Amino acid sequence: MVIFLLLVLVAVALGIIGVAADGLGYLLAIGIVIFVADVAFITVQGSRRVRRRPVR
């Protein structure tokens, strides 16, 4: 969970720098890619933890 939050902060920081600085739009793109990868990672981790027990 700590890694998830850290990566979200990095993505937001890169996005802000990419928007604010002229000519650094690629940082915004990198921030978006990191954020999407992070959300996908946490979704996969969440689906692995859910273990369905058979109904008796």
C-alpha positions as CSV (number, residue, x, y, z in Angstrom):
1,M,0.0,0.0,0.0
2,V,2.9,2.3,0.7
3,I,4.3,1.8,-2.8
4,F,0.9,2.5,-4.3
5,L,0.7,5.9,-2.5
6,L,4.3,6.7,-3.3
7,L,3.7,6.1,-7.0
8,V,0.6,8.2,-7.0
9,L,2.5,11.1,-5.4
10,V,5.3,10.7,-8.0
11,A,2.7,10.7,-10.8
12,V,1.0,13.8,-9.5
13,A,4.3,15.6,-9.0
14,L,5.4,14.8,-12.6
15,G,2.0,15.9,-13.9
16,I,2.2,19.2,-12.1
17,I,5.7,19.8,-13.3
18,G,4.8,18.8,-16.8
19,V,1.9,21.2,-16.9
20,A,3.7,24.1,-15.2
21,A,7.0,24.0,-17.1
22,D,7.0,25.1,-20.7
23,G,8.2,22.3,-23.0
24,L,8.1,19.5,-20.4
25,G,4.8,18.0,-21.6
26,Y,6.5,14.6,-21.7
27,L,6.6,14.6,-17.9
28,L,2.8,14.9,-17.9
29,A,2.6,11.9,-20.2
30,I,5.0,9.9,-18.0
31,G,3.0,10.8,-14.9
32,I,-0.2,9.6,-16.6
33,V,1.4,6.3,-17.6
34,I,2.7,5.8,-14.0
35,F,-0.7,6.5,-12.6
36,V,-2.5,4.1,-15.0
37,A,0.1,1.4,-14.3
38,D,-0.3,1.9,-10.5
39,V,-4.0,1.6,-10.7
40,A,-3.7,-1.5,-12.7
41,F,-1.2,-3.0,-10.3
42,I,-3.4,-2.3,-7.2
43,T,-6.4,-3.8,-9.0
44,V,-4.5,-7.0,-9.7
45,Q,-3.3,-7.1,-6.1
46,G,-6.9,-6.6,-4.9
47,S,-8.3,-9.4,-7.0
48,R,-5.6,-11.8,-5.8
49,R,-6.5,-11.2,-2.2
50,V,-10.2,-12.0,-2.7
51,R,-10.5,-15.7,-2.3
52,R,-14.0,-17.1,-2.7
53,R,-14.9,-20.0,-0.5
54,P,-17.2,-22.6,-2.0
55,V,-20.8,-22.6,-0.7
56,R,-21.6,-25.6,1.4
